[in-house]
Structure formats: C-alpha cells, structure tokens
Amino acid sequence: MSALALALHLALAAPGPGLPAGLAPRLDAGPFQGREIAASSLGVLAGDALVLGGAYATLQLFANGTIRPSADNFRSFAYGLGVAALLVPPLTATLLARWFRAEPAAGALWKAALLAVAGQGVALAAGYYTSPNFWVIPAVQVLAVTAGTTVGLHWGHLPRAAPAPDARHELADPPSPATAADRRLCPDPALASAG
C-alpha cells in the first residue's frame, strides 16, 4: 500500500505539461526596462539634434539671403521652431523606444507619444523658469520624456487569449431525418450510435 501512496504522491507533485500556448497568461514586462530607457534617451537627444540642426540651417538661409530677413519670416521661423522643439524630440524618443520595447506591452504608441509630449512640456517649462541655466532642459527632458514614453508603452491591459473551444459545450449538428429513421429501425443500440 505504501508503494501506491508514494506513486500517487509523486504523480500529484510532478509538474504538469503546462497550459497550451493560447491559454498561457501573457504578462506585461512593465515600464522602465533598460533597453526602452536607453532607446528613448537616445531618441530625445537625436530629436534635439534635429531641431537644432534645422534651426541652424534656417538661420543660414536667412544669412545668405535665400529667405528674406523680415519680421514676418522671423515670426514664422520662431513659431515653427517652437512647434518642432515641442514635438520632434518626444516623437523620436517614442519611435525608438517602441522599436526596442520589451514585449509583450499593454500600452499603445499614441499613449507613449502623448505622455512624452507632456514630459517635453515639463522640460521646456523647467528651462523657462531656470533661465539662463539652459543646461537644465536636456537633463529634465531625458528624465520626463523617457518616463512618459516607457509608461505609455506599458499602460493598459493585454487582450486575453480566447479559450479553446470545449468539446462538451459544442452544439452538435442535429441529425438528418434519414439518420434518425435509421436509428429507430436498428435493433442493436451499439450499431445505431456508431452510424
């Protein structure tokens, strides 16, 4: 009797085959993964480089006389620079972080982009309030935009996998009238269920 109890105990303690791939729970890795933070930080700095490069190229066009240096043109340039400074670094950070994100991720690209733009706004406000110490902007920018991006990529719920259909709950096709008539006429019940 002890051998049977031991075999039963070992059988119950052994790990099972696990859940099928479609039913296994998918867990979000969560925000603040190393590769996401690194990619987002590089995206912020690349976006800053794009904005500064575009501003320098536009000023050279003003200096060369390609664009007439008028008040209207300078105003348009200032508005364009402000919009680019607000949108380009967060979007480059979001795209790079999305490319290197930890899977599975429950969030969405639009959530990450909106939170990154909010972080960029925080960085620009910090630069405004600490001026002329503009070195504060990149430091706050990397922290705020990176945090917004990684939280946005993982903020949400993963869709649940559809459970496998259970054979007990499936509705059987109703038998055709000819098959039902054959089963009534068959004297052996075993043969009737096999048909």
N, C-alpha and C positions, 0 to 999 in steps of 0.2 A: 504494500500500500504506500510506503514512503517513496518508492520509485515513481509511482503515478503522481503523487503530490509534487515531487521535485520536477517532473516533466511539465506538469501543469503550471507550476510557478515559473519555470524558465520560458515557457511559451507565452505567458502573460507579460513577463518582464522584457521580452525581446522587442526591439523597435520594429514597428510595422513598416510596410512599404512606403508609407507617406501618402500625402494627398496627391491626386493627379495634378498635372501642371496647370490645368484650367481652374482648379479649385484652391490651389495654394494661395494663401494671402500674400498680396504684394504690399510691402511696407515702403513708405517714403523714407529715403535716406536722411531727410531733414536738411534745413538750411545750414549755412556756414561750413560747407565741405571745402577742403583745401584747394582743389583744382578750380572750383567755381570762384572762390575769392581771388585766386591768382589771376584767372582769366578776366574777371570783372575789373580788377585793379589795372591790368594792362589795357583793357578797353577804355577805361576812364582817361588814362594818360595818352592813349592813341587819339581819343576824341579831342583832348586838349590840344594835341599837336596839330590835328586837322583844323581846328578853329583858329589857332594862332598862325598856321601857315596860310590859311585863306585870308586872314586879316592882313598879313604882311604882303601877300600878292596883290590884294586890292589897293593897299596904300602905294605900292609900286606903280599900279596903273594910274592912280591919281598923280604921282610924282612925274611920270613920263608924259602926262597929258593925254593918255588914252581915254580916260574918263575926265570930263571937265570938273575941276575942283570948285563946285558951287555948294551953297548951303543945302539945297535940296538933295544933291548927291551924297553929301556927307551925312545928312539926316537918314537917308535910306540905308547908307552903309552902317550907321550906328544901330538902326533897328534890326537889320539883317545879322549883324554881329551879336546883338543881344539874343535873338532867337536861336542862332547857331550855338552860342555858348550855353543856352539852357537845354537844347535838345540833342546836340551831336554827342557829347561825352556820355550821357546816360544811355543813348541808343547803341553806341559802340560797345559799352560795357555790358548791356543786356544781351546783345547778339553773341559776343564772345563767351559770356557765362552760359548762355543757352547751348552753345556748341560743346562746352566742356562740362555740362551739368551732370550731377550724379543721378542715375536712373534707378528706380522709377521716381518721377517727380510729379507731385499732385497739382502744382500750380500751373500758371499759363504765362506765355510770353507777354501778353498785354498787362498782366498784373505786375510783372517784374519791371516793365518799361514805365508804368505809372509811378511805382514806388521809387524807381531810380530817378525819374524827373523830380519827384518831391525831394529826394536826397540832394539833387543838384541845386534845387532852390534853397535848401538849408545851407549848402556850401556857399552859394553866392551871397546869401544874407549874412553869413558869418564874415565873409570878405568885406562886405559893405560896412559892417559895424566895427571891424578891426582895422579899417584902412588908416594909414598907408601900409600896414603889415599884410601885404597881399600873399605872402607865403602861407598864410593860414588856409587859403582857398584849396590848394591841392590836398592838404592833409585832411581837412574836413570832407572834401569831395570824395577822396578814396574811401573813407570810413562810411559816409552816409550813402553814397551811390552803391557801393558794394553790398552794404547791409540790405538796402532796399531791393537790389537785384536778386540776391540769394533768397531772401524771404519770399519775394514774389514768385520765384520759380517753384517753391515748395508749399505755397499757401493754398490749401484746398483739400479735396478728398479724391482719392483714386477711385475710378469706377470699379465696382465689384464684378468679378467674373460671373458669367451666367452659370448656374449649376447644371450639371449634366442631367439630361432627362432620365427619370427613374422609370424603369420598365413596369413597375407596379402601378404607376399613376397614368400611364399612357392609355388612351382610349383605343380600344380595338375597333377595327372596321366591322360594321355589322355584317353578319353572314348573308350571302346572297340567298334568295328564296330556293334555288335548286339545291344548295348545300344543306339548308335547314330541312328540306324534304327528304334528302338522302339520309340524314341523321335519324329522322323519325322512323324510317323504314329499316334501318340496320339493326339487327337483333343484338349484336355484340357492342357494348358501350365503348370498349377499348378501340375498336375499329372506327367508331363514329368520331371519337376525339382525335384520331390520327389523321382524318381526312380534312 
